[in-house]
Each structure stands twice: as structure tokens, then as C-alpha cells.
Amino acid sequence: MVHDGEEIVVCLAGEIEVTVGEERHRLGPLDAIQFKTYLPHGWRNLAPGPSRLVIAITPPHLAGPSRNH
């Protein structure tokens, strides 16, 4: 997934893997990651059961300079 803006992912329960560009990050409860969303990104559940997460995405005009500036 790719779009303009910034994104914050917070894992509340379980375990997830967040991929940003070529990097993979494992998040457990209360771990978080922030990144520019023009980088290819996605996530997947690593827990044997459901994981819970919060994702906050800024509108592009609030995220600062985009990749085109």
C-alpha cells in the first residue's frame, strides 16, 4: 500500500509484523511505529489468535513535505 501522509501503528494486544519498504518490524503489546506512507507498507498478524491495533493516518496536507517536494 502507498499513499501520501504519515501513519502510526500501535499494537494493543497480540503480535503483528509491519513492513515498511524493505524493513520488517515486529510489534507486541504497546509497541508502536511511525512512518511516511509514500513508502510501500503493510502488516500481518503473527499471533495464534486475534491481535488488536490502532492505526492513525494523517491527511497529506498535515504530514509535511511529500515525496514530490
C-alpha positions in Angstrom: 0.0 0.0 0.0 1.3 3.5 -0.8 -0.3 6.9 -0.3 0.6 10.4 0.9 0.7 11.2 4.6 2.1 9.7 7.8 0.9 6.6 9.7 1.2 5.4 13.2 0.5 1.8 14.1 0.1 0.8 17.8 -0.2 -2.9 18.8 -2.6 -3.2 21.7 -2.7 -7.0 22.0 -1.1 -9.9 20.2 1.8 -9.6 17.8 2.0 -8.1 14.4 4.6 -7.6 11.7 4.7 -4.2 10.0 6.6 -4.0 6.7 7.8 -0.5 5.6 9.9 -0.5 2.4 12.3 -3.4 2.8 12.3 -3.4 6.6 10.1 -5.6 8.8 9.3 -4.7 12.4 7.7 -7.0 15.0 5.3 -5.2 17.4 4.0 -6.6 20.6 1.6 -5.0 23.1 2.1 -1.3 23.4 4.8 -1.2 20.7 4.4 1.4 18.0 5.9 2.5 14.7 5.5 5.8 12.7 6.4 6.1 9.0 5.9 8.1 5.9 3.1 6.4 3.9 4.7 7.0 0.5 6.9 4.1 1.4 5.3 0.7 0.5 3.9 -0.7 3.7 1.6 -3.4 5.1 1.1 -5.5 8.2 0.1 -9.1 9.2 -0.9 -10.9 12.3 1.8 -13.1 13.9 -0.3 -14.2 16.9 -2.0 -17.5 17.1 -5.3 -15.6 17.8 -6.5 -12.2 17.0 -4.3 -9.1 17.5 -5.7 -5.6 18.2 -4.1 -2.5 16.8 -4.8 1.2 16.3 -3.8 2.9 13.1 -3.8 6.7 12.8 -3.2 8.3 9.4 -2.6 12.0 8.9 -4.1 13.7 5.9 -1.4 14.5 3.4 -1.6 18.3 3.9 -0.7 17.8 7.6 2.1 15.4 7.1 4.7 17.9 5.9 6.6 17.7 2.6 5.6 14.8 0.4 8.0 12.7 -1.7 7.4 15.1 -4.6 8.8 18.2 -2.8 
